[in-house]
């Protein structure tokens, strides 16, 4: 690969573009982290809902209906 000299203006433009790309990557990473946390919260809420349903049936003196659980992976 041939090496080229880059002028100051071109270098500044490249650095500015790299800074924008880094900012966008940080934003995407934050979004992904938030999505993963929301998935964990949804799983916990599902488990909590199942537990509350079991407690409600126990309080009524009835057995909960038998339901197959879906595997989450």
PyMOL commands that set and color helices and strands:
alter all, ss='L'
color gray80, all
select helices_A, chain A and resi 8-60
alter helices_A, ss='H'
color red, helices_A
deselect
rebuild
show_as cartoon
